[in-house]
Amino acid sequence: MSEVDILPGLEQNEVEPTLFEDANQAHKLTIPANHIWRVELGVDDRLSLQVTSGVAEIFGTELANNVDYSFWDWKFGIYAVEETEIEWKCAQLHGKELSIVSNTTAHVVYNLHFALEKMRSSTFDGPRVMVVGERNTGKTALCRTLASYAIKHKPYQPLFINLNPVEAIFSPPGCITATPVSSTLDAQLPRWGESMTSGATKLHGKQPMIKNFGFENINDNREYYKLIVNQLSNVVKERLQNDPLVHRSGCIIDTPPLENCDEEYSEITNAIRGFRADYIIILCNDDESGKEIFGKVSKVVRPLIGDKLLRVPKITGVFQKDDIHIRALQRAAIREYFYGDTRTVLSPYNIGCDTAEITIWKPKSALQDENTDLSTLIPATIDSSNLQYALIAITYAPRKSTPEDVLSSPILGFGLVTEFNEKRKKLRILLPVPGRLPSNAMILTAFRYLE
């Protein structure tokens, strides 16, 4: 028998400490000019980096030299404008082969930016550019880059309009928004940065104009979606009339994937009319599939905008976002709305109320309410199966307003039902600010969030 008896299965194998040291030590990386480092981080992955020399940017936002940046739960690309040296730390990326690819579409993005700059300087009516394309072609990446370039050297404030409710940009998911980009976008966040609900921030909080759609996919209720888009276009029209700087800066409009639109692309044509878009950028490759897409879209939009359409290849470095990743981004957006992020921690308030004190409406679903007017709201059933962990939009409309008034009312904010007691007819709602629950009408969304 050995001097020290060890139970079977509990052998204490020594682990080399250098494995842990290597995983957490700083690594150096050189990105050649006009190349992209494609970074893919999981939910628990955290990347810290610092640009030590050269010029690098993320979706048009330049990374300052010798400044620490942190990233988590995101898929993005770091573009080296010139040869760039980076020091980085990430235990999960240690030992893996890094993906560095040539940026074959940088010159196209630059040409688009310079063309838009020329339009802004030559006329008071700024360009209104709409970007369309299929899923995972880089629509949002292109819009973000063009918005970042627009404010880099001149005091423009382009109006970024997000018409894809899947994307949570300056708002919780399920919304369409119009946001004047008045200052640098946060390169560390997939949601573009902080809004005015994020509390004190290093960068200027953006002030989005929000309309709540409530569903994730526009095919859940196309008529209701087009109505909400028209309402947002009216708000945008008023803003452009009253803000000369935003008017001259123009609009950059992101759209839902073409796969989600109907066969006639009526959602696209409706948005073109509503926002009076005068240029259309179609993202598709120069292959048979791309030519077919370009032909179908151009046939529909030419009667509205003439020949002011341009085919652009799929943006380099775009990741394929699956449903799991999209859900994670949406959950993170809801969490950050109420609790902030690791850099800016917020303290929401849980407020109790009786079910008789609230009025909640909901949009109809095309799958459940066929052969009815889908562009109206109906009363939501006040029970736990409907409201438990539900995200609700709080409108400016008084509680006893008609559904038409509620539908046309601006959004005051959002609440989260954290607890529902059917026996006592009471519920608790999480709000981002202290005080009493507003005596306003609410709209139920299809999104749920559980701690």
N, C-alpha and C positions, 0 to 999 in steps of 0.2 A: 504494500500500500504506500502511496506517495505521502510526503510530509503533510501536504495540505489537501484534504478531500474536497472535490468540487462536484456538485450535483451535475448529472448529465444535462447538456443543453445550456449550461451557464458558463461555458468556458469564456474567460476574460481575454479576448484577443486584443492586443494593443493596436490602436489606430494612430497612424502617423500624424502628428500635429501639423505637419506642413500642408496637409490637405485642407484644413480649416484656414490656415494662414493664407494659402494661395487663393482660396475662394473669396476672401474678404480684403485682399490687398488690391491696390490700384494697378490696373492694366493700361498699357499705352496702345493706342490705335492710330494709324495714319489712314485717312480717307483721301484717295486721290481726287483731284479737281473734277467736278462734274460727275461725281458718283454719290450714291445714296447708301447709307448704312441702314438696312431694314431691321428694326427692333421689334421683337414680339414678346410682350410681357404677360404673364398669367396673373391670376387674382392675387397671389401671394408673392409675386416677384417685385422687387424694388431695384431700380437702377439709379445710381448716382454718377454724375459725370461733370467734367469741366473741360472746356475748350481752352487749350494752352496756347495754340497759335492757329492762324488761318481764319477763314470766314465760313461759318456753318449756319444753317437755318432749318427751322421746322415749319413747314407750310407757310413760308414767307417771313416768319418771325426770326430775326437774327439772334443767335446765342452770343451773349457777351463773353469776352475772354476772361479767364480766371475767376469765373463766378460758378458756384455750385448749383446744379439743377438736379431735381429728383423726379422720377417717373415711376408709375405703377399701373398695372392692369390696363395696358394700352398697346395698340399696334400702330407704329408710326415710322417715319423715315427721317434721318438726319442728312440733309443735302449739303455737300461741300461745294461752295461756290469756287473756292480755291483750295489747294492742298491744306488739309486741316489735321492738326494733332489733338487727340482727345485722351484724357485720363478717365477711366471709368471703373466702377465697382458694381458687381452684381453676382451674388453667389450662384444664382440659377443659370446665368450665362457662362459661368466659368467652365472651361473645358469644352464648350460647344463651338462649332464652326460658325463664325459670324458671316452674315449675308451682306455683301457689298456689291452693288450692281451699278452699271452705267446708267445715267439719267438721260434717256433718249428723247424726253419731251420738254426739257428745260427751255430750249430755244423757242418752242411753241408758246409756253407760258409767258416768257419774256415779251414775245411779239404781241400777244394779247394785251399784256399790261401796257406796253408803249402805245398801242392803238387806242386803248381806253384813255390814257393820259392825254393824247392828242385831242380826243373828243371833248374831254373836260376843259381843256384850255382854249378851245376854239368856239365854244358855245355855252350859253347859260344853262341849257337843257342837258343835263348829264346823261350818259348812256344808261340804258336799262337792259341789262344782259341777262338772259335766262339760259341756264345750263341744264341740258337733258341728256339722258343716257340710261343704259341698263344698270342693274345692280353691280357693285364692285368695279366700276369703271373710273372712279375718282372724281365724281361730281362735287362732293363736299370738299375734298382736298383742293380742287381747282378754285372753288369759290373762296375758301379760306386764304389761299395763297394770293389771289387777286385782291382781296380786301386788305391783306397785310401790306402788299406792295403799294397800294393806293395811299396809305397813310405814312409810309416810311420817310419820304422826303418832303411832302407837301401837306398843308393843313386841311386835307379833304376829310369828309366823313361819309363814306359810302354806306348806303342802307343795305345791309344783308338781310335777305328775306328767305326764311326756311319754310318750305311748303311740304316737307316730309315729316309727318308726325312721329315716325320711328326714331328720328334723331332728336336727342335732348340737348339743344343748343340754347344756352341762356334761359332755360326753363325746364320744368319736369317733362317727361315724355308724354306724347299725346297732344302736343300743342304745335301750332304754326306761329311763327314769330317774325317780326320785322325790327331789326336792331341797328341803329346808327353806330358804326364802328368808329369811335372817336379817339381811341388810343390803342396802344400796343396790345395785341392778343397774347394771352398767357400761353407760352410754348409748352408748358408742363401739363396742360389739361386737355383731354379730348373734347371737353364741352366748351372750348374756346376761351374760357376765363370766367371771372366772377360777374354776376349781375348785381343790381342794387339790393337784392335780398341777402347777399353774402356777408353783410357786415363790413367792418373795416378791412380794407384790402390794400396791398401795395400798389396794384394797378387800379386805374379808375374803373369803377363799376359801370357796366353798360346798362342802359335803360331800354329793355325790349318792350315792344308792343305785342301783346299776346292774345291769341284767340284759342280757346280750348276746343279741340276736336273730340277728345275723349277715347277714341279707338286707336289701335296701333296701325291697322291697315286701312287704307282708304276704301278698299272694296267692301268693308263692313257696312258702309253707308255712303255711296258716292254722291248722292244728291245733297246730303247734309254736309259732306266735305266741301263741295263746290260752293254751297251757301256760306260756309265759314271763310273760305278763301275770298269770296266777294266782300264779306264784311271787313276782312283785313285789308283788302285793296282800297276800300273807302277810307280807312284810317291812314293808310300810307299816302293816299292822295291829299288828305288834309295836312299831313306832316310836310310833304313836299311843297305845298303851297305856302306854308308858314315858316319854312326854314330854308333860306336861300343857299346856305352852304351845303346842306344835304341834297337839295335840288340839283346843284351843279355837280356834286360828287357822283350822283346817279345811283342805280340799284344793281345789286348782284343777287340773282334769284336762283336758289337751289330747289330742285323738284323731286317728287317721288320717282322711284325706278319705273322705267317704261313697262316692266312686267306687271306692275300693280295697276296700271291704267287700263281702261277699256280698249276695245279694238279700234275705236275712232280717236283715241287719245283726247277725249273731251275734257279731261282734267287739265291737260296742257293748254289746249286752246282757250279754255275758260280763264286760266291764269294769264295768258297772253293778253286777252282783252281787258281783264280786270286791272292788271298792273301796267298796261300799255307798253309791253316789252317791244323793243325795236331791233334787238339782235338775239339770235338763237345760236348757241354753241351745242353741237351734237357730238357726244363722246362715243366713238366707235372706231374699231380698227379698219384698216384698208384690206379686208378680206371679203369673202362672199357674204358671210353673216353681217359684217359691218355695213357693206354696201346695201344689203336688204333693209337694215334698220334705217340707214340714212334716207333711203328712197321712200320708205313708209312715212317717216316723220316729216320730211321735207314736203311731201305731197299734201300733208294736212296743214302745215304752218305757212307755206308759201302764200296762200290767199290772204293771210293776215299780216305778214311782214315782208313779202316780196323775196328778193334775193339776199336779204341780210341774214344769211345763215352760214355757218362754218362748221366743217367736220374736223374734229380734233381727235387724235389717237388716244387710247386709254392711257391715263397718267401713270408714269413709271413709279414703281414701289408700292402700288396699291395692294392691300391685303384682302384676302377673301374672308369676309365677316360672316360667321355662321350664327345660327339662332342663339346658341349658348352665349357667345360673346356679346351679341346685341342685348340680350336680357341682362347680362352683367353690367353693361354700360347704363341701361335704363335704371336698374336698381341703384347704381352709384349716384345717378343724377337725383333720384328721389331722396336718397340718404343725405346728399350734400345740400339739398334745398333746406332740410330741417336741421341737420347737425353740422354742416360745414365739412371741411376736409382736414387733413393732418396739419395744414398750415394755419387755417382759420377755423377755430372750433366755435360753433354756435350752440346756444342753449334754448331749445324750443320749450313751449309750455303746453302741458296737458290740461285741457279744460273739460269739465263734466257738464252735461246738459240733459234735459228730458227730451224724449222723442217728439213730444208735442210742440217743442220750441223750434223745430227745424222743418224746413221744406226743401226736399231734394227732388230734382228732376233728372231725367236721363234721356239721351238721344236714342232713337229707335235703331234696331239692328236690321239690316236688309235680310238676314237669314231668318229672323223670327217674326218680322212684321211686313211680310210681302203684301203687295196690292193695297198699301196705305200710303199716306203722305209722309215720306221719310224725312222731310226737312223740318219737322217739328219736334218738340220735346214732350215727353209723357212723364207722369209722376212715377218716381221710383218707390218700390215697396220698402218700407222701413222695417227691416228685420236683419238678423245677424248674417244670414246667408248672402244678402246683398251688400251689406256695409262693412262687415268685419275686415279690417286691414285695407279698406278701400281708400284710394286717393280721390278727394273731392275738390272741385273748383268752386271757390266762393266768388260770387258775382257782386257787382255794385247794385243790382236790382233789389228792391225791398222784398221781404219774404213772401208777401201776398201778391206779387206781381203776376201778370199773365205769362204763359210760356213764351209768347212772342217777345215780350219785354225782356225776359230772362235771356233769351237766345241772342238778342241784340246788345245786351249789356256787356261792358268791359269786365275783365277778370280782376278782382281785388287781390286774390292770392289763392293758396291751396292749403287744405287740411288733410290730415290722415286719421281715419277712425282706428284707434288702437284697442278699443274695448267696447263690447255691446252686451248689455244685460237685458234680455227680453222679458224676464220676470218683473224687473223693476222699471222697465221702459226707460232705461238710461244708457247713455253712451259717453265715451271719452274721445275727444278729438285733439290731435296734436297740431298746434299752430306755431308758426315761426316767430310770433311776437306776443308779448303779454297782453292781458286785458280780457274783457268779456268776449264771448263768441258773437261776431257780428250778426245782427238780425236781418240777414240777407238771404236771398235764394241761393241754393247750391246746385251744382251739376255733378252727377256721379260719373266717374270715368271707369274704364275697363282695367285699370292698373291697380295692382295690389302690392303691398310692401309689408313684410314681416321681419321683425328684428332677428 
